[in-house]
């Protein structure tokens, strides 16, 4: 029975990693396509503006990668940071995403983590 429980836990962790991987790809693709556009109040990563870095920010997400209505309804926590190029520069934005789950857990006590660092060109 012990191995059965480990197998189920491993499968659940793999499913969460796969889900978060897809969410990060979706969020970053949307930001790459429209880096300087507001994509709505529920989209977790704000518009990217040269000269306007975004300090470490934590938001709770639902299973679709949108901002959850409440912490109790959140599936993942997303910590993100954006390092912006200077105004007039052609350098890329550096976007760091760090997911952990469950959202209600502290990062140190989370069941899983997923990190990605992306480079997004300005428009």
N, C-alpha and C positions, 0 to 999 in steps of 0.2 A: 504494500500500500504506500509506503514511503516514496518509492520511485514514481508511482502514479501521480502523487501530489506535486513532486518536483517537475514532472513532465507537463502538467497542466499550468503550473506557474511559469515555466519557461515559454510555453506557447503563448500565454497571455502577454508576457514581456515582449516577445517577438512581434505580436500583433500591435502593441502600443508603439513600438519603435517604427514599424512599417507605417502606421497611421500618421505619426508625427513627421516622419520623413516626407510623406506626401503633402502634409499640411505646410511644411516649410518650403517645399518646392512651389506649391500653389501661391503662398504669400509672396515669395521672392519673385516669381514670374509676373505676378500682378504689379509689383513695385517696379520691376524692370520695364514693363510695357508702358506704365504711366507713373514715372518716378515723382513728378511734381503735381499730381492730381489728388484731390481729396476723394477717397473711395468710399466714403460714408462713415457714419458714427460707429458702426460695429466692426469696421476693418481695423485690426490692431496696430498696424504700422502707419504712422502719419506720413503726409506728403514730404518728400525729400527736397530741401531747399539749400542751395550752396550758402555757406557761412552760418548755417543753423544746425549744429550738432545736437543730438538728442542724448541726454544723459541716461544712465541705466534706468529703465522703466519696467515695471511688472504689471501684466494684465492677465486676467483669467479668461480662458477660451473654452468654447463648447467643442463638441466633436467635429464640427465643420470648420474650425479655425476662426470663428467670429467671436467677438467679445461676449462673454456669457452674461446673462441678465443678473446673476447673483453668484457669489462664491460657492454657494451650495450646489448650483447647477453646472459649475465648471468641471471640465474633465482634465484640462491641462493648464499649467501656469506657464506663461511665456515671459522671459526676461529678455529685453532687447536693448541695443545701444546702436546709435548711428554716429559715425565720425564723418562730418561733411567737409568737402573741399572749400577753399576760400571762394568768395564771390569772384567770378571772372576766370577761375581756374578750370582747366579741362580734366582735372584729376577725378577719379571715381569716388563715390560714396562707399564707405565700409560699413556693412550692416551685419551685426552680430545677433544671432538668435540662440536662446538657450531654453529649451522646453523641459519641464519636469512634471511628473504625475505621481499620484493624484494631485490635483491643483491645491487641495486643502493641506497637503503636507509641506513642511519646510523643505527647501532644496537639500539640506543635509539628510533629511529623513525620507526623501522621495523613493518610490519604488523603481523609478527609471529616469534617465536624463538623455537628452539629445541636443547636440550643439552644431551650429553651422556658422561659418563666416563667409559672407558674399561681398562681391565687388559690383556695384551698380553704376553705370555711366550716367552723368547728368544729361539733360536734354539741351 
